[in-house]
Amino acid sequence: MIKNYIKTAFRSLYKNKGFTTINILGLALGLLSCLLIVLYVVDELSFDKYNVNHDRIFRVNEDLKLGDNKVDYAVAMPPLAKTMKAEYPYVVEATRIKAAGTTHVKKGDLTVVENRIAFTDASIFSVFTLPMISGDPKTALKDPNTVVLTETTALKYFNTTDAVGKTIVFNEKENFKVTGVIKDVPKQSHFNFDFFVSLESFPDSRSNEWLRSDYNTYVLLKDKHYAKQLEASFPAFLQKFSGAQMQSELHMSYDQFEKSGSYFRMNLTPLDDIHLRSARTGELGPNSTIQYVYIFSAIAIFILLIACVNFMNLSTARSANRAREVGVRKVLGSSRQHLIFQFLAESVMVTLFATIIALFASIALLPLFNQLAGKEIVLTVQMLTWIIPVLFAIVVIVGALAGSYPAFFLSAFQPIAVLKGKLSAGFKSSFLRNFLVVFQFGVSILLIIGTLVIYNQLNFIQTKNLGYNRSQVLVVQNAYELGNQASIFKQELTELPGVKATTMTGFLPTSGWKNTRIFFKDASLNQKQSMFPQTWDVDADWIPTLDMKMAQGRNFDKNIATDSSAVIINEAAAKFLGFNDNAVNKELYQSLGGKTELANTKLYHVVGVVKDFHFNSLREKIEPVVLKLGQNIGALSIRVSSTNLPALMSQIKAKWSGLSPSLQINYSFMDQDFDTIYKSEQRVGEIFVIFTTLAIIIACLGLFGLAAYAAEQRTKEIGIRKVLGADVTSIVSMLSKDFVKLVVLALVISAPLAWYLMNKWLQDFAYRVQIQWWVVAAAGAGAILIAVVTISFQSIKAALANPVNSLKDQ
């Protein structure tokens, strides 16, 4: 019997090849889109889950508010980890990580630039699951000048994973002994380092400063439920250990500090939440946001619903044409139960074909999707163990739902009424079908509006005046490795034709370097009149090289001796301090700690105010900045004007080689560094466009099929109208207007919802576009145009048909 159902279903589907193809293609596209998005979402949600104790690991954060200044840190004080383990019996282990930045590593006669190096405590292997291939995890990083490599890194430098005992050289002079090799850190980790260097090699790690924050600190608890208890104890803990230094630095006790409206607090972030729910200062890498998981999950659901609705719509449309078939079958003795099974078999078979196509298409397109999304997702056997059952459930559920209408409704027809043609129905008679078309295009319009808003925001980011000119600025990232010769390198480049200006400092708007200091408006160090700005050491060429503009006063002048105690502040700092009218010649004080206030306070005078410039993501407001005239050789920025850039680059490289033959120059262009900051937004925008396009294609496939059905139902009417003189335009208009009305209704319903949702997304940006009326109008016009074009193909075909053939008895 089952074999007969399958055979009959196959014959019926083959007979109606057009509808079958549209159904399978639309559903396959929907399932493919949904499957790729599900893989993306699962990958995002799996971050740090590779750790055996992931639910018991927490990062300790710091929140600081001083006056009206507020900073949320992902880093903590140097002595915190050791102290917490000693103070709390339920803290099983604590460890610290400090990113090392760009480092040059010797590989034979070559020098390789490495950026994934971290200083860590020996306890890191007791907190995180980093399986060791060779070496002892308990002692690997216990001694100074020791390093643990990942498997890939060991193969890269020593062609073997048995690298324990070998020596690796950093920055031409620092020798480190390899004491262990671990498996590569999984891609789904909030940190990805290739070198783990003992923190014992870093003298600053033994600092006892409690008012400094520069170590990512993690604790492993006996049970995750201790987290609330631990957080509740933090105020007393901070008062005990930081109180004395607070008194020395800020001249007030911890209680006085809290009562003044300021605060210095700690809190915990679960390890599982770092990747998607943390955007603090001092993160170990770029994190994503849970918002994108919600957005893409919604898109996946919407696309799958559009595909399923499309399938159901076409199935119900076709069912009217099969009413006579049902009548004949009943007259010949077929039971209702057999008819139900027959319709369901056809529906499930179409769904099965579409699912198989979607699965193999997702495997084929996964590399392309990974490139687009910046992922490295791999379909493993373990993943297939849950993907295949889910797809099987979709086959059964979607197939049953799509086939339920013809199965239960048509099978109940009385054969006499059917054979007399009393149940013939046109397009207008189906409220369900109209509702489903409105739903499809409502979702499509919502996605179109979302795509336009995201595109406008990304375009706004790219074109906004950032307060500096990032175009044609070459940044030599590792200038610090020249040491005392860095200033010579700068001077030699300044003399090259094609070089307009140079500046030497690692503090750049696109570098991510951060440094905060506390300043006061008067010598009494009243914290209510304090500021906690970014404090950057720059040279006198910094502002001209970055093409910044002065709002008040002047730039630094290296020929004026008093500028050694001068500062330039940005407009945000001037506004924060109440210096709006004239900040020039105002004074700022910086406490250096100690018992005697004036003896340990440095006085600075403001010589100028630079116009605000963006140095964070546009998600964040511009913070106060204080620029000090000082020496920093972290990087060298070069503004070029040469029309022959390759020749100029050769000259720059030659100058570098002349000063440091064994070190390779490491450079980038500032506009590329800027684009990196917004890479995740750009990827999201691209993915959004692709899946929105697929959703529209799926909806159009359904509309195409329904238009064909509507034209078929009204074949005789069209023939009569043509005989009576109707032209092609009027017939096309007649067939199209019902569909266009539904699309307009979809626009009316979806536009307010799309505006609300995208406005919520834009709230994440401190600097953002406003959703203009034309965005909604363009989305609506686009949807209507797409619908008209889709419908017109079938409408024109029907209108051009020979009326003689149309009026024949069918």
Secondary structure, 3 states (H helix, E strand, C coil): CHHHHHHHHHHHHHHCHHHHHHHHHHHHHHHHHHHHHHHHHHHHHCCCCCCCCHHHEEEEEEEEEECCEEEEECCECCCHHHHHHHHCCCEEEEEEEEECCCEEEEECCEEEEECCEEEECCCHHHHCCCCEEEECCCCCCCCCCEEEEEHHHHHHHHCCCCCCCCEEEECCCEEEEEEEEECCCCCCCCCCCCEEEEHHHCHHHHCCCCCCCCEEEEEEECCCCHHHHHHHHHHHHHHHHHHHHHHHHHCCCHHHHHHCCCEEEEEEEEHHHHHHHCCCECCCCCCCCHHHHHHHHHHHHHHHHHHHHHHHHHHHHHHHHCHHHHHHHHHCCCCHHHHHHHHHHHHHHHHHHHHHHHHHHHHHHHHHHHHHHCCCCCCCHHHHHHHHHHHHHHHHHHHHHHHHHHHHHHHHCCHHHHHCCCCCCCHHHCHHHHHHHHHHHHHHHHHHHHHHHHHHHHHHHHHCCCCCCCCCEEEECCHHHHHHHHHHHHHHHHCCCCEEEEEECCCCCCCCCCCECCEECCCCCCHHHEECCEEEEECCCHHHHCCCCEEEECCCCCCCHHHHHEEEEEHHHHHHHCCCCCCCCCEEEEECCCCCCHHHEEEEEEEEEECCCCCCCCCCCCCCEEEEECCCCCCEEEEECCCCHHHHHHHHHHHHHHHCCCCCCCEEEHHHHHHHHCHHHHHHHHHHHHHHHHHHHHHHHHHHHHHHHHHHHCHHHHHHHHHCCCCHHHHHHHHHHHHHHHHHHHHHHHHHHHHHHHHHHHCCCCCCCCCCHHHHHHHHHHHHHHHHHHHHHHHHHHHCCCHHHHCCCC
